[in-house]
Amino acid sequence: MLNRKTLFCIVTGLFWFSLYAYIPQMTNYAKQMGASYKMIGMITSAYGFSQTILRIPLGIVSDALNRRKIFIISGLFVIIFSTLVVFVLPNAFTLLLARFLAGVAAATWINYTVMFSSYYESSQVSKAMGIINSTNKAGQFAAVLAGGFVSLYLGVRYLFLLSAIGAIAGFVLSLAIWEEREMSDKKPFSFSNVLLILKNKDILVVSVLATLSQLITYSTAFGFTPLVASSLGANNFQLSMVAIAFNFPQIAFAALSGILFVKRLGEKTTLMIGFCISTILCMLTPFTSSVSMLYVIQTISGIANAMTFPLLMGLAIQNVASDLRTTIMGFFQAMYGIGMIVGPILIGSVGDRFGLATGFIVTGMFGLIAMISIGVFGVNESRSISNYTSN
């Protein structure tokens, strides 16, 4: 019988599998339907928009109820519906709706991260975040690999059916995941707790950095990089390989971020290096001369992303009282959802007017802002937001 951590990781992998099976081909599929760069940006950003508006309320409700599992189950059900909509009625507008609903489902990621961290001691939260993010990337890797074959032999439309199948499997297994029924004398959640978050410099800095990280990622790897690959002659299978090049190294490096890099380099240096690499490669991407070179750029970009994002997620809830963790994670994820909205729309709008290469360069500028922010404000090394209590 599977232990609770293994089962939870399998459900997590299936969750991300179902969300990402069609991502490598999505923007090119939308373009084939006649969508402009701006419309493609809207489709991509719809995923972040619904997450941003839902994550804080969802975190508050989850903390108030002291329940995570029901939200995980519900999220998987929404994925099933959203992917079947496009499979049955494939067009740019149903794709826009599906991405909005996918974002609704993805908002439950806060429950995954907080619930999995509850399986570990407070001092091991960064380790837990590394493991769960590694599982996240493993699910995405399996999705784009399987999706490459499905799209090659059956067509892009069947990727949405593949996603639905993954979500159904996750839904069934999620019914068996273990949730501790905490018995405590803690006070009911108060909206004053939200003010506590807003007043804390550490969570604000970490959240802004995560926002900039996601702005770059969803503008490029999960947004317009596939269009660059397509312009270089990549077929559907090669589009999946481009996504795999970004995701595969993160399976290992996401776990290493909170274990090896931080231990050797420290949190601030790890973040600075990761953002520096992401910034340079973002600006180089539209000038890539071959699909093979794009594989290399995506691989190194994936390593850079793994150095920063899991670490920021761990810092967000490190040493935080259990009854505030989902609310804080909800705030953190709502903040970085802004990057997922702004990035694709920005690069799409700039691309329509000035060309896609200019869009990538403008996006890269936000990486420079992140590095300046780290240099000026830093991160609260090894303490993060430990001054939070459950008042």
C-alpha positions in Angstrom: 0.0 0.0 0.0 1.3 3.5 -0.9 2.3 5.7 2.0 0.7 9.1 2.3 3.5 11.1 0.8 3.8 8.8 -2.3 0.1 8.8 -2.9 0.0 12.6 -2.6 2.8 13.0 -5.0 1.1 10.8 -7.6 -2.1 12.9 -7.3 0.0 16.0 -7.6 1.7 14.6 -10.7 -1.6 13.8 -12.4 -3.0 17.2 -11.5 -0.1 19.0 -13.4 -0.2 16.3 -16.1 -3.8 17.2 -16.8 -3.1 21.0 -16.8 -0.1 20.8 -19.1 -0.6 18.1 -21.7 -1.7 20.6 -24.4 0.4 23.6 -23.4 3.3 23.1 -25.9 0.9 23.2 -28.8 -1.6 25.6 -27.4 -0.4 28.9 -28.7 0.4 27.5 -32.2 -3.1 25.8 -32.2 -4.7 29.2 -31.4 -2.7 30.8 -34.2 -3.9 28.2 -36.6 -7.4 29.1 -35.6 -6.7 32.7 -36.6 -6.0 34.2 -33.3 -3.8 37.4 -33.2 -0.8 37.7 -30.9 -2.9 39.8 -28.5 -5.7 37.1 -28.5 -3.0 34.4 -27.8 -1.8 36.5 -25.0 -5.3 36.7 -23.6 -5.7 33.0 -23.8 -2.4 32.4 -22.0 -3.2 35.1 -19.4 -6.7 33.8 -18.6 -5.1 31.0 -16.7 -3.3 33.5 -14.4 -6.3 35.8 -14.2 -8.7 33.3 -12.6 -6.0 32.1 -10.2 -5.3 35.7 -9.1 -8.9 36.5 -8.2 -9.5 33.2 -6.5 -6.4 32.3 -4.5 -6.7 34.7 -1.6 -10.4 34.0 -1.0 -9.7 30.3 -1.4 -6.9 30.5 1.1 -9.0 32.3 3.6 -11.9 29.8 3.2 -9.5 26.8 3.4 -7.9 28.2 6.6 -11.3 29.0 8.1 -12.6 25.5 7.4 -9.2 23.9 8.2 -9.7 21.7 5.1 -7.5 21.2 2.0 -8.6 17.8 0.5 -12.1 19.0 -0.7 -10.5 21.8 -2.7 -8.0 19.3 -4.3 -10.8 17.0 -5.3 -12.9 19.9 -6.7 -10.0 21.3 -8.7 -9.5 18.0 -10.5 -13.2 17.9 -11.4 -13.0 21.4 -12.9 -10.0 20.3 -15.1 -12.1 17.4 -16.4 -14.8 19.8 -17.5 -12.5 22.4 -18.9 -10.6 20.1 -21.2 -13.7 18.3 -22.5 -15.2 21.6 -23.5 -12.3 22.2 -26.0 -12.3 18.6 -27.2 -16.0 18.8 -28.0 -16.0 22.4 -29.4 -12.5 23.3 -30.5 -12.1 27.0 -31.3 -10.2 30.0 -29.9 -13.1 31.1 -27.7 -13.6 27.8 -26.0 -9.9 27.6 -25.6 -10.0 31.0 -23.8 -12.8 29.6 -21.5 -10.9 26.4 -20.9 -7.8 28.3 -19.8 -9.9 30.4 -17.5 -11.3 27.3 -15.9 -7.9 25.7 -15.8 -6.8 28.7 -13.7 -9.7 28.1 -11.4 -8.5 24.5 -10.9 -4.8 25.7 -10.6 -5.9 28.0 -7.8 -6.2 24.9 -5.6 -2.4 24.5 -5.9 -2.2 26.3 -2.6 -4.0 23.4 -0.9 -1.5 21.0 -2.4 1.5 22.9 -1.2 0.2 23.5 2.3 -1.2 20.0 2.8 2.0 18.4 1.7 4.1 20.7 3.9 2.0 19.5 6.8 3.5 16.0 6.4 6.9 17.5 7.4 8.4 19.4 10.4 8.4 23.2 10.2 12.2 23.2 9.7 11.8 21.0 6.6 9.3 23.2 4.7 11.8 24.2 2.0 12.6 20.6 1.5 8.9 19.8 1.2 8.5 22.6 -1.3 11.4 21.3 -3.4 9.9 17.8 -3.4 6.4 18.9 -4.3 7.7 21.2 -7.0 9.8 18.4 -8.4 6.7 16.3 -8.6 4.9 19.2 -10.3 7.6 19.2 -13.0 7.6 15.4 -13.3 3.9 15.6 -14.0 4.4 18.3 -16.6 7.3 16.4 -18.2 5.1 13.2 -18.6 2.3 15.4 -20.0 4.4 17.1 -22.7 6.1 13.8 -23.6 2.8 11.9 -24.0 1.3 14.9 -25.6 4.0 15.0 -28.2 3.1 11.5 -29.4 -0.6 12.1 -29.2 -0.5 15.3 -31.2 1.8 13.7 -33.8 -0.4 10.7 -34.4 -3.9 11.9 -33.5 -3.8 15.7 -33.7 -3.7 18.5 -31.2 -7.5 18.2 -30.4 -6.9 14.8 -28.7 -4.5 16.4 -26.2 -7.5 17.8 -24.5 -8.9 14.3 -24.2 -5.6 13.2 -22.8 -5.8 15.9 -20.2 -9.2 14.8 -19.2 -8.1 11.2 -18.7 -5.2 12.4 -16.5 -7.6 14.5 -14.4 -10.0 11.6 -14.0 -7.2 9.3 -12.7 -6.2 12.1 -10.3 -9.7 12.7 -9.2 -10.2 9.0 -8.3 -6.9 8.7 -6.4 -7.5 12.1 -4.6 -10.4 10.5 -2.7 -7.9 8.4 -0.8 -5.3 11.0 0.2 -4.7 11.5 3.9 -5.7 14.7 5.6 -5.0 15.2 9.3 -7.9 16.5 11.3 -6.2 19.1 13.4 -7.7 19.6 16.8 -6.6 22.9 18.3 -7.8 25.8 20.3 -6.7 28.4 17.7 -8.9 31.4 17.2 -11.1 31.7 14.1 -9.6 33.4 11.1 -9.8 37.1 11.1 -9.3 39.5 8.2 -6.8 41.3 10.4 -4.5 38.4 9.4 -4.5 39.7 5.8 -3.3 43.0 7.1 -0.5 41.2 8.9 0.6 39.8 5.6 0.4 43.2 3.8 2.5 44.8 6.6 5.3 42.2 6.4 8.2 43.3 4.1 9.5 39.7 3.7 6.4 38.2 2.2 5.9 41.2 0.0 9.5 41.0 -1.4 9.2 37.3 -2.0 5.8 37.6 -3.7 7.0 40.4 -6.0 10.0 38.3 -7.0 7.7 35.4 -7.7 5.5 37.7 -9.8 8.5 38.7 -11.9 9.6 35.0 -12.2 6.2 33.9 -13.5 5.9 36.9 -15.8 9.0 35.7 -17.6 8.0 32.0 -17.6 4.4 32.5 -18.9 5.5 35.0 -21.5 8.2 32.7 -22.9 8.3 28.9 -22.1 4.5 28.6 -21.5 3.6 31.4 -23.9 5.4 32.5 -27.0 8.6 30.4 -27.1 6.6 27.6 -29.0 5.8 30.3 -31.7 9.6 30.9 -32.0 10.1 27.1 -32.4 7.3 26.9 -35.0 8.9 29.7 -37.0 12.1 27.6 -37.0 10.2 24.7 -38.6 9.3 22.7 -35.4 6.5 20.2 -35.8 4.1 19.2 -33.0 6.4 16.6 -31.5 9.3 19.0 -31.5 7.2 21.6 -29.8 6.7 19.1 -27.0 10.5 18.5 -26.9 11.0 22.2 -26.5 8.7 22.1 -23.5 10.4 19.0 -22.2 13.8 20.7 -22.4 12.5 23.4 -20.0 10.7 21.0 -17.7 13.0 18.0 -17.5 15.9 19.6 -15.6 13.5 21.0 -13.1 12.5 17.6 -11.9 15.9 17.3 -10.2 16.9 20.9 -9.8 13.6 21.9 -8.1 14.4 19.6 -5.2 18.1 20.6 -5.2 17.2 24.3 -4.9 16.1 24.0 -1.3 18.8 21.4 -0.4 22.0 22.0 -2.3 22.0 25.6 -3.8 20.8 27.3 -0.7 23.2 25.4 1.6 26.2 26.2 -0.6 25.3 29.7 -2.0 22.7 31.1 0.4 19.2 32.2 -0.6 20.1 35.7 -1.9 22.9 34.5 -4.2 20.8 31.5 -5.5 18.0 33.9 -6.5 20.4 36.4 -8.1 22.1 33.7 -10.2 18.7 32.2 -11.3 17.2 35.5 -12.4 20.4 36.6 -14.2 20.4 33.4 -16.3 16.6 33.7 -17.0 17.0 37.3 -18.1 19.9 36.7 -20.5 18.3 33.7 -22.1 14.9 35.4 -22.4 16.4 38.1 -24.5 18.4 35.6 -26.6 15.4 33.3 -27.4 13.9 35.2 -30.4 17.4 35.3 -32.1 17.9 31.5 -31.9 18.8 30.1 -35.3 17.8 26.5 -34.9 15.4 24.3 -32.9 18.5 22.4 -31.5 19.8 25.7 -30.1 16.4 26.4 -28.6 16.6 23.1 -26.8 19.8 24.2 -25.1 18.4 27.6 -24.2 15.2 26.0 -22.7 17.2 23.5 -20.7 19.4 26.1 -19.1 16.3 28.3 -18.6 14.6 25.4 -16.8 17.5 25.1 -14.4 17.5 28.8 -13.7 13.7 28.7 -13.0 14.3 25.7 -10.6 16.9 27.7 -8.7 14.4 30.5 -8.0 10.8 29.6 -7.9 10.7 26.6 -5.5 12.9 28.6 -3.1 10.6 31.6 -3.2 7.6 29.3 -2.5 9.4 27.8 0.5 10.3 31.2 1.8 6.7 32.3 1.6 5.5 29.9 4.3 8.7 29.0 6.2 8.1 29.1 10.0 4.5 30.3 9.6 1.7 29.1 11.9 -0.3 26.3 10.4 -3.6 28.2 10.6 -2.2 31.0 8.4 -0.2 29.0 5.9 -3.0 28.6 3.3 -3.9 32.3 3.5 -0.3 33.4 3.1 0.2 30.9 0.3 -3.0 32.2 -1.3 -1.6 35.7 -1.2 1.7 34.6 -2.6 0.2 32.7 -5.4 -2.3 35.5 -6.2 0.6 37.9 -6.4 2.5 35.8 -8.8 -0.7 35.2 -10.8 -0.4 38.9 -11.7 2.8 38.0 -13.6 1.0 35.2 -15.4 -1.6 37.7 -16.6 0.5 40.7 -17.4 3.4 38.8 -19.1 1.6 37.1 -22.0 -0.7 40.1 -22.7 2.4 42.4 -22.7 4.5 40.3 -25.0 1.5 39.7 -27.3 0.7 43.4 -27.5 4.3 44.4 -28.1 4.7 41.6 -30.6 1.7 42.7 -32.6 3.0 46.3 -32.8 6.8 46.0 -32.8 7.6 42.3 -33.5 7.9 39.3 -31.3 11.7 39.8 -30.7 11.0 43.2 -29.1 8.4 41.5 -26.9 11.0 39.1 -25.6 13.5 41.9 -24.9 10.9 43.9 -23.0 10.0 40.8 -21.0 13.7 40.2 -20.2 13.8 43.7 -18.6 11.6 42.5 -15.8 14.4 40.0 -14.9 16.7 43.0 -14.5 14.1 44.6 -12.2 14.1 41.3 -10.1 17.9 41.4 -9.8 17.8 45.0 -8.7 15.1 44.3 -6.2 17.1 41.4 -4.7 20.2 43.7 -4.5 18.2 46.6 -2.8 15.7 44.7 -0.6 17.4 41.3 -0.3 15.6 38.3 1.2 15.3 37.5 4.9 18.0 34.8 4.9 16.9 31.6 6.7 14.1 33.4 8.5 11.7 34.5 5.9 8.4 35.4 7.6 9.0 33.7 10.9 7.5 36.5 12.9 4.0 35.4 11.8 1.9 33.9 14.5 -1.8 32.9 14.7 -2.7 35.8 17.1 
